[in-house]
Amino acid sequence: MNDSAVARWTVLILVASAMFFAYMFVDVMSPLKSTLEKAVSEGGLGWSSSTFGTYASSEYFLNVFCLFLIFAGIILDKMGVRFTGILSTALMVGGAAIKFIGISDWFQATAFCGWLDSWWTAMPGSAKMASLGFMIFGCGCEMAGTTVSKILAKWFKGKEMALAMGLEMAIARLGVFAVMWISPLISAKFPESAVLAPVGFCTALLLIGLINFIVFSVMDTKFDRQLQEAGLATDEHSAEDEFRLSDLGKIFTSKMFWIVALLCVLYYSAIFPFQRYAPNFLETTLQVSAETGARLFSFFPILAMVLTPFLGAFLDFKGKGATMLMLGAVIMIVCHLSFAFLLPVLPYKWFAVMLIAILGVSFSLVPAALWPSVPKIIDEKILGSAYCVIFWVQNIGLFAVPLLIGSVLESTGGYVLPMIIFSSFGVLAFVMSIFLKIEDKKKGYGLELPNVQK
């Protein structure tokens, strides 16, 4: 069935659109930071920068401290992509609903919210409830991300795998562009529900994502039946049952795996936490409105969306994955240092957009080369667990960094030091990319080789 271009690209559209909606929900409150910090009487929620940082980190709490992503990998390898995909999207919808309730006027008037307000008073009850929902959403979102990677590895094996993964990332990142425009527009349209309305809208979109995964599951069931009839594989569950917990040792004892995992956490720690603060950074640095700051940052994924498919195709037919990782890290370092020192001196919108778009190029180079490289170093039987362990390591950074940036921002009152911190992650990522290229040359994993099999 995956020999049909229509079938495999339909699968890509189904799963990528679900991740598009997930990315929208992740950053739906990023353009609203100023509104969140207003008093409740002024239409806000009374959050501080530190509270916002804690909320942003909560997405990764259960994944990191309860090891949910490790269990997610085991579930994925034992139960397969269909069960895990539906479970992950259902968790996203459930977590989003809790977050929606937590920031509603109705909830804030309840005795339960008053009880939440009474302990750990540094955070209001609305933030605690929103964080709980974001934790559950985060479990589903990260599980979905690893599931999508395994789905594309399965459906595009021996075909345009890097192109498919690149397109999936490009579509998902379009969610960042979309929400930076849509969230402030909905907020302005419904001033009495300036935060609640955008969150409700994105929650409804997540329901569509759940339906998409159900449709994919029907297609994937037929695909597995065809593989079984052709003698190429048994049905999904019996094939996945070959996985054993002892196989995880192959992941944890792989030097190459840990280089990839560390490169991943360093790189993404300089990207995703930055997205949470970028609209407010532009708002304060350029002295523009929150809505304008969000719209300026919306250009972040534009070049990434345009370039990622071409980079994926280049990797499929020409290779040079390890070299791309090095180049992506260098671009990221330059951009964050420019945010720290050049943009305050040259506070022009065109300059900000240029830096943001160039940072998006880095966001194309690294993931487009990183994720298709994992199947080259890890056995397919434990590929789901490998992706999940990488995501778990990544989530440690994504949990810690927003807390760090929120604390630093509250202490210094400016963004220079946070941007220096982001750039330092880029320096370390560059060092790890050098180690990756050296190890690949020694062991011959083929990270510099094309993916398409001739």
C-alpha positions as CSV (number, residue, x, y, z in Angstrom):
1,M,0.0,0.0,0.0
2,N,2.9,2.4,0.7
3,D,4.0,1.9,-2.9
4,S,1.1,4.1,-3.8
5,A,2.2,7.7,-3.6
6,V,-1.4,8.8,-2.9
7,A,-1.7,6.5,0.1
8,R,1.6,7.3,1.8
9,W,1.2,11.1,1.2
10,T,-2.3,10.9,2.5
11,V,-0.9,9.4,5.7
12,L,1.6,12.2,5.9
13,I,-1.2,14.8,5.6
14,L,-3.3,13.1,8.3
15,V,-0.6,12.9,10.9
16,A,1.1,16.2,10.0
17,S,-2.2,18.2,10.3
18,A,-2.7,16.6,13.8
19,M,0.8,17.9,14.8
20,F,-0.1,21.3,13.2
21,F,-3.0,21.6,15.6
22,A,-0.8,20.5,18.5
23,Y,1.8,23.2,17.7
24,M,-0.9,25.8,17.6
25,F,-2.1,24.8,21.1
26,V,1.5,24.7,22.5
27,D,2.0,28.4,21.7
28,V,-1.5,29.7,21.9
29,M,-0.8,31.7,25.1
30,S,2.7,32.9,24.0
31,P,1.3,36.1,22.2
32,L,-0.9,36.7,25.3
33,K,1.8,37.0,27.9
34,S,1.1,40.7,28.5
35,T,-2.6,40.0,28.9
36,L,-1.9,37.2,31.3
37,E,0.0,39.5,33.5
38,K,-2.8,42.0,33.8
39,A,-4.9,42.0,36.9
40,V,-8.1,39.9,36.9
41,S,-10.2,43.1,37.1
42,E,-8.5,44.3,33.9
43,G,-9.3,41.1,32.0
44,G,-6.0,39.2,32.8
45,L,-5.2,36.4,35.1
46,G,-2.7,38.1,37.3
47,W,0.3,35.9,36.3
48,S,3.9,37.0,36.7
49,S,6.9,36.2,34.4
50,S,7.9,33.6,36.9
51,T,4.4,32.1,36.8
52,F,4.4,32.1,33.0
53,G,7.8,30.3,33.1
54,T,6.5,27.7,35.5
55,Y,3.4,27.2,33.3
56,A,5.6,26.9,30.1
57,S,7.7,24.2,31.9
58,S,4.8,22.2,33.1
59,E,4.2,20.8,29.6
60,Y,7.3,18.6,30.2
61,F,6.9,17.8,33.9
62,L,5.3,14.4,33.7
63,N,7.5,13.4,30.8
64,V,10.6,14.1,32.7
65,F,9.9,13.3,36.4
66,C,7.4,10.5,36.0
67,L,9.3,9.1,33.0
68,F,6.2,9.1,31.0
69,L,8.1,9.3,27.7
70,I,10.0,6.2,28.6
71,F,6.7,4.4,29.1
72,A,5.4,6.0,25.9
73,G,8.3,4.4,24.0
74,I,7.5,1.0,25.5
75,I,3.8,1.4,24.7
76,L,4.7,2.5,21.1
77,D,6.9,-0.5,20.5
78,K,4.6,-3.0,22.2
79,M,1.2,-1.7,21.0
80,G,2.1,-0.1,17.7
81,V,1.5,3.2,16.0
82,R,-2.3,2.9,15.8
83,F,-3.1,2.4,19.5
84,T,-0.4,4.9,20.5
85,G,-1.5,7.5,18.0
86,I,-5.1,7.5,19.2
87,L,-4.0,7.5,22.9
88,S,-1.7,10.4,22.4
89,T,-4.2,12.6,20.6
90,A,-6.9,11.7,23.2
91,L,-4.4,12.8,26.0
92,M,-3.9,16.1,24.1
93,V,-7.6,16.8,23.9
94,G,-8.1,15.9,27.6
95,G,-5.3,18.1,28.8
96,A,-6.4,21.0,26.7
97,A,-9.9,20.7,28.1
98,I,-8.5,20.9,31.7
99,K,-6.4,23.9,30.8
100,F,-9.5,25.6,29.2
101,I,-11.5,25.0,32.4
102,G,-8.6,26.2,34.6
103,I,-8.5,29.7,33.0
104,S,-12.3,30.1,32.7
105,D,-14.2,32.7,34.8
106,W,-16.4,29.8,36.0
107,F,-13.5,27.9,37.5
108,Q,-11.9,30.9,39.1
109,A,-15.2,31.5,41.0
110,T,-15.3,28.0,42.5
111,A,-14.3,27.0,46.0
112,F,-11.8,24.5,44.5
113,C,-9.9,27.4,42.8
114,G,-9.9,29.3,46.1
115,W,-8.4,26.3,47.8
116,L,-5.7,26.1,45.0
117,D,-5.0,29.8,45.6
118,S,-4.4,29.2,49.3
119,W,-1.3,27.0,48.9
120,W,1.9,28.0,47.1
121,T,0.6,31.5,46.8
122,A,3.3,32.5,44.3
123,M,1.0,30.9,41.6
124,P,-2.7,31.7,41.3
125,G,-5.2,28.8,41.1
126,S,-5.8,29.4,37.4
127,A,-2.1,28.9,36.7
128,K,-2.0,25.6,38.7
129,M,-5.0,24.2,36.9
130,A,-3.7,25.3,33.5
131,S,-0.3,23.8,34.3
132,L,-2.0,20.5,35.2
133,G,-3.8,20.5,31.9
134,F,-0.6,21.4,30.0
135,M,1.2,18.5,31.7
136,I,-1.3,16.0,30.4
137,F,-1.3,17.7,27.0
138,G,2.5,17.5,27.0
139,C,2.4,13.8,27.6
140,G,0.1,13.3,24.6
141,C,2.0,15.8,22.4
142,E,5.5,14.3,22.9
143,M,4.0,10.8,22.5
144,A,2.4,11.9,19.3
145,G,5.7,13.3,18.0
146,T,7.5,10.0,18.5
147,T,4.6,8.1,17.0
148,V,4.5,10.3,13.9
149,S,8.3,9.7,13.5
150,K,7.8,5.9,13.6
151,I,4.7,6.1,11.3
152,L,6.8,8.0,8.6
153,A,9.7,5.6,9.1
154,K,7.3,2.7,8.4
155,W,5.4,4.2,5.5
156,F,8.4,5.8,3.7
157,K,11.0,3.1,4.4
158,G,13.3,3.0,1.3
159,K,11.5,6.0,-0.2
160,E,11.4,9.7,0.4
161,M,11.8,9.4,4.2
162,A,13.7,12.6,4.9
163,L,11.5,14.6,2.6
164,A,8.4,13.2,4.3
165,M,9.8,14.0,7.8
166,G,10.8,17.4,6.6
167,L,7.4,18.2,5.2
168,E,5.7,16.9,8.4
169,M,7.9,19.3,10.4
170,A,7.2,22.2,8.0
171,I,3.4,21.6,8.3
172,A,3.7,21.4,12.1
173,R,5.6,24.6,12.3
174,L,3.0,26.3,10.2
175,G,1.0,26.0,13.4
176,V,3.4,28.4,15.1
177,F,2.9,30.9,12.3
178,A,-0.8,30.5,12.3
179,V,-1.3,30.8,16.1
180,M,0.9,34.0,16.3
181,W,-1.7,35.7,14.1
182,I,-4.9,33.9,15.1
183,S,-4.5,34.0,18.9
184,P,-4.2,37.8,19.1
185,L,-7.0,38.2,16.6
186,I,-9.4,36.0,18.5
187,S,-8.3,37.7,21.8
188,A,-9.1,41.1,20.3
189,K,-12.5,39.9,18.9
190,F,-13.6,38.6,22.3
191,P,-12.1,41.0,24.8
192,E,-14.2,39.6,27.6
193,S,-12.6,36.2,27.0
194,A,-9.2,37.5,25.8
195,V,-7.3,34.3,26.9
196,L,-10.1,31.8,27.1
197,A,-11.4,32.2,23.5
198,P,-8.1,31.4,21.7
199,V,-7.5,28.4,24.0
200,G,-11.0,27.1,23.3
201,F,-10.5,27.5,19.5
202,C,-7.3,25.5,19.6
203,T,-8.8,22.8,21.8
204,A,-11.5,22.3,19.2
205,L,-8.8,21.9,16.5
206,L,-7.2,19.1,18.6
207,L,-10.5,17.2,18.3
208,I,-10.0,17.2,14.5
209,G,-6.5,15.9,15.1
210,L,-7.9,12.9,17.0
211,I,-10.3,12.2,14.2
212,N,-7.3,12.3,11.7
213,F,-5.5,9.6,13.7
214,I,-8.6,7.4,13.7
215,V,-8.7,7.7,9.9
216,F,-5.0,6.9,9.7
217,S,-5.6,3.8,11.8
218,V,-8.0,2.4,9.3
219,M,-5.5,2.8,6.5
220,D,-2.6,1.4,8.6
221,T,-4.7,-1.7,9.4
222,K,-5.1,-2.4,5.7
223,F,-1.4,-1.8,5.1
224,D,-0.4,-4.3,7.8
225,R,-2.9,-6.8,6.3
226,Q,-1.3,-6.4,2.9
227,L,2.2,-6.9,4.4
228,Q,1.0,-10.1,6.1
229,E,-0.5,-11.5,2.9
230,A,2.7,-10.7,1.0
231,G,4.7,-12.5,3.7
232,L,6.7,-9.3,4.5
233,A,5.4,-9.0,8.1
234,T,2.8,-10.3,10.5
235,D,0.1,-8.1,11.9
236,E,1.2,-5.0,13.8
237,H,0.7,-6.4,17.3
238,S,2.5,-9.7,16.9
239,A,5.3,-8.0,15.1
240,E,5.6,-5.4,17.9
241,D,5.5,-8.2,20.5
242,E,9.0,-9.1,19.5
243,F,10.2,-6.1,21.5
244,R,11.6,-7.0,24.9
245,L,12.4,-4.6,27.8
246,S,16.0,-6.0,27.7
247,D,16.3,-4.5,24.2
248,L,16.4,-1.0,25.8
249,G,20.0,-1.8,26.8
250,K,20.9,-1.4,23.2
251,I,19.8,2.2,23.4
252,F,21.4,3.2,26.6
253,T,24.8,1.6,25.7
254,S,25.0,3.2,22.3
255,K,27.6,6.0,22.3
256,M,26.1,7.4,19.0
257,F,22.7,7.4,20.5
258,W,23.8,9.6,23.4
259,I,25.6,12.0,21.1
260,V,22.3,12.4,19.1
261,A,20.3,12.8,22.3
262,L,22.5,15.5,23.8
263,L,22.7,17.3,20.5
264,C,18.9,17.2,20.4
265,V,18.4,18.6,24.0
266,L,20.9,21.4,23.5
267,Y,19.5,22.5,20.2
268,Y,15.8,22.4,21.1
269,S,16.5,24.1,24.5
270,A,17.5,27.1,22.4
271,I,14.4,27.0,20.2
272,F,11.2,26.0,21.9
273,P,11.7,27.9,25.2
274,F,12.7,30.9,23.1
275,Q,9.3,30.6,21.3
276,R,7.5,31.1,24.6
277,Y,9.2,34.4,25.2
278,A,9.9,35.7,21.7
279,P,6.7,37.7,21.2
280,N,7.2,39.5,24.6
281,F,10.9,39.9,23.8
282,L,10.0,41.7,20.5
283,E,7.3,43.7,22.3
284,T,9.8,45.1,24.8
285,T,12.8,45.4,22.6
286,L,11.1,47.1,19.7
287,Q,8.6,49.0,21.8
288,V,5.6,47.6,19.9
289,S,2.3,46.1,20.9
290,A,1.9,42.5,22.0
291,E,-0.1,41.8,18.8
292,T,2.7,43.3,16.6
293,G,5.4,41.3,18.5
294,A,3.5,38.1,17.9
295,R,3.0,38.8,14.2
296,L,6.7,39.7,13.8
297,F,7.7,36.4,15.4
298,S,5.2,34.5,13.2
299,F,7.8,34.7,10.4
300,F,10.0,32.3,12.3
301,P,8.8,29.2,10.6
302,I,8.4,30.8,7.1
303,L,11.9,30.0,5.7
304,A,11.8,26.7,7.6
305,M,8.6,25.7,5.9
306,V,10.0,26.6,2.5
307,L,13.5,25.0,2.9
308,T,12.7,21.9,4.9
309,P,11.2,19.9,2.0
310,F,14.2,20.8,-0.2
311,L,16.6,19.9,2.6
312,G,14.8,16.6,3.1
313,A,15.0,15.9,-0.6
314,F,18.7,16.8,-0.6
315,L,19.3,14.4,2.3
316,D,17.4,11.7,0.5
317,F,19.4,11.9,-2.7
318,K,22.7,13.5,-1.6
319,G,23.2,13.0,2.1
320,K,25.5,15.2,4.3
321,G,23.2,14.9,7.3
322,A,26.0,15.4,9.9
323,T,27.3,18.5,8.1
324,M,23.8,20.0,8.1
325,L,23.7,19.6,11.9
326,M,26.9,21.6,12.3
327,L,25.7,24.4,10.0
328,G,22.4,24.6,11.8
329,A,24.1,25.1,15.2
330,V,26.3,27.9,13.8
331,I,23.3,29.8,12.4
332,M,21.5,29.5,15.8
333,I,24.5,30.9,17.7
334,V,24.7,33.9,15.4
335,C,21.0,34.7,15.6
336,H,20.7,34.6,19.4
337,L,23.8,36.7,19.8
338,S,22.3,39.2,17.4
339,F,19.1,39.2,19.4
340,A,21.2,40.0,22.5
341,F,23.4,42.7,21.2
342,L,22.5,44.0,17.7
343,L,18.7,44.2,17.8
344,P,18.6,46.6,20.8
345,V,21.0,48.9,18.9
346,L,19.1,48.5,15.6
347,P,15.5,48.2,16.8
348,Y,14.0,47.9,13.3
349,K,11.1,45.6,12.5
350,W,12.7,44.5,9.2
351,F,15.9,43.5,11.0
352,A,14.0,41.6,13.6
353,V,12.1,39.7,10.9
354,M,15.3,38.9,9.1
355,L,16.9,37.4,12.2
356,I,13.8,35.5,13.0
357,A,13.6,34.1,9.5
358,I,17.3,33.1,9.5
359,L,16.8,31.3,12.8
360,G,14.0,29.4,11.1
361,V,16.7,28.1,8.6
362,S,18.5,26.6,11.6
363,F,15.2,25.1,12.6
364,S,15.1,23.4,9.2
365,L,18.6,22.2,9.0
366,V,18.9,20.4,12.4
367,P,15.6,18.5,12.6
368,A,15.6,17.6,8.9
369,A,18.9,15.9,9.4
370,L,18.5,14.7,12.9
371,W,15.3,12.6,12.9
372,P,16.0,10.6,9.7
373,S,19.4,9.7,11.2
374,V,18.0,7.8,14.1
375,P,16.8,4.8,12.1
376,K,20.4,4.5,10.8
377,I,21.8,3.9,14.3
378,I,18.9,2.1,16.1
379,D,17.2,-1.3,15.3
380,E,13.7,-0.8,13.9
381,K,12.3,-3.0,16.6
382,I,13.2,-0.5,19.3
383,L,12.9,2.6,17.1
384,G,9.9,3.9,19.0
385,S,11.7,3.6,22.4
386,A,14.7,5.2,20.9
387,Y,12.7,8.3,19.8
388,C,11.0,8.4,23.1
389,V,14.3,8.3,25.1
390,I,15.6,11.1,22.9
391,F,12.4,13.1,23.6
392,W,12.8,12.4,27.3
393,V,16.3,13.8,27.4
394,Q,15.1,16.7,25.3
395,N,12.2,17.3,27.7
396,I,14.6,17.7,30.6
397,G,16.0,20.7,28.9
398,L,12.6,22.0,27.8
399,F,11.4,21.7,31.4
400,A,14.4,23.4,33.0
401,V,15.1,26.2,30.5
402,P,11.8,28.1,30.8
403,L,12.1,28.1,34.6
404,L,15.6,29.4,34.2
405,I,14.7,32.1,31.7
406,G,11.6,33.2,33.7
407,S,13.8,33.5,36.8
408,V,16.5,35.4,35.0
409,L,14.0,37.7,33.3
410,E,12.4,38.6,36.6
411,S,15.8,39.2,38.2
412,T,17.3,41.3,35.4
413,G,14.2,42.8,33.9
414,G,15.8,42.4,30.4
415,Y,16.4,39.9,27.7
416,V,20.2,40.3,27.1
417,L,21.2,37.5,29.5
418,P,18.5,35.1,28.4
419,M,19.6,35.5,24.8
420,I,23.2,34.8,25.8
421,I,22.0,31.6,27.6
422,F,20.2,30.5,24.4
423,S,23.3,31.1,22.3
424,S,25.5,29.1,24.8
425,F,23.3,26.1,24.1
426,G,24.1,26.6,20.4
427,V,27.8,26.5,21.1
428,L,27.5,23.2,23.0
429,A,25.3,21.8,20.2
430,F,28.0,22.7,17.7
431,V,30.6,20.8,19.7
432,M,28.3,17.7,19.9
433,S,27.7,17.9,16.1
434,I,31.5,17.6,15.7
435,F,31.6,14.5,17.9
436,L,28.7,13.1,15.8
437,K,30.5,13.5,12.6
438,I,33.7,12.0,14.0
439,E,31.9,9.0,15.4
440,D,30.0,8.5,12.1
441,K,33.2,8.5,10.2
442,K,34.7,5.9,12.5
443,K,31.7,3.5,12.7
444,G,30.2,4.1,9.2
445,Y,26.6,4.7,10.3
446,G,26.0,6.4,7.0
447,L,24.8,9.8,8.3
448,E,26.5,11.5,5.4
449,L,25.0,9.1,2.9
450,P,21.7,9.5,1.0
451,N,18.5,7.8,2.3
452,V,17.0,6.7,-1.0
453,Q,18.1,3.2,-1.8
454,K,19.0,2.7,-5.4
